[in-house]
């Protein structure tokens, strides 16, 4: 099933090599937080989303939990009040905002 990350993933990388590293790191961080990912692609060069392909057995709660954990860690590391990701989950027509707080 496809999960679209439509915002919150940082600046675009300028080279293909930087983009590959970003995707590899992003995938590793989410997998470390318990989200299995079969593949990940990016349409960032055209202003589009990062698209995760996760196994069909993964529940929406597991997806949001991994993103909340990541957003919270980012907010704490960057000493920010909050970090958010906007996601479009399978079966949902509108994006949801997942928010992590730092202080």
C-alpha positions in Angstrom: 0.0 0.0 0.0 1.2 3.5 -0.8 1.7 6.2 1.8 2.4 9.7 0.5 4.5 12.2 2.5 3.5 15.5 1.0 5.4 17.8 3.3 7.7 17.9 6.3 10.7 16.1 4.7 13.1 18.9 4.4 14.8 20.7 1.6 15.3 19.1 -1.9 18.6 17.6 -2.7 20.4 19.1 -5.7 22.0 16.0 -7.0 20.8 12.5 -7.7 23.5 11.1 -5.3 22.2 13.4 -2.5 18.6 12.4 -3.3 19.5 8.7 -3.1 21.3 9.3 0.3 18.3 11.2 1.6 15.9 8.4 0.6 18.1 5.7 2.1 18.5 7.7 5.4 14.7 8.5 5.5 13.9 4.8 5.0 16.3 3.7 7.6 15.0 6.1 10.2 11.4 5.0 9.7 12.4 1.3 9.7 14.3 1.9 13.0 11.0 3.1 14.4 9.2 0.0 13.4 7.7 0.9 10.0 8.5 -1.8 7.4 9.1 -0.3 4.0 9.2 -2.3 0.8 10.3 0.7 -1.3 10.5 4.4 -1.4 10.5 6.8 -4.3 10.6 10.6 -4.5 8.8 13.0 -6.8 10.5 15.9 -5.0 12.2 17.2 -8.2 8.8 18.1 -9.6 7.4 19.3 -6.3 5.7 16.0 -5.5 5.6 13.7 -2.5 7.9 11.0 -1.2 6.0 7.8 -1.7 6.5 4.8 0.7 5.3 1.4 -0.3 4.5 -0.5 3.0 3.2 -4.0 3.4 -0.6 -4.4 3.3 -0.7 -5.8 6.9 0.6 -2.5 8.3 -2.1 -0.6 10.1 -2.5 3.2 9.9 -1.7 3.5 13.6 1.7 1.9 13.0 2.4 4.4 10.2 1.5 7.4 12.3 3.3 6.1 15.3 6.6 5.9 13.4 6.2 9.4 12.0 5.3 10.9 15.4 8.4 9.3 16.9 10.6 10.7 14.1 9.0 14.1 14.3 9.5 14.2 18.1 13.1 13.3 17.8 13.7 15.9 15.1 12.0 18.6 17.1 14.2 17.7 20.2 17.4 17.6 18.1 16.7 20.9 16.4 15.4 22.5 19.6 12.2 23.4 17.9 8.7 23.6 19.4 7.3 21.2 16.8 8.0 19.3 13.6 5.2 17.9 11.4 4.7 15.6 8.5 1.6 15.7 6.2 0.7 12.2 5.1 -1.9 10.8 2.8 -2.7 7.3 4.0 -4.4 4.6 1.9 -8.1 4.9 1.8 -8.0 8.6 3.0 -8.7 11.4 0.6 -7.4 14.2 2.8 -3.9 14.5 4.3 -3.4 14.2 8.0 -0.8 16.1 9.9 1.5 14.1 12.3 3.1 16.3 14.9 6.0 15.9 17.2 6.9 18.3 19.9 10.4 19.2 21.2 10.1 21.1 24.4 
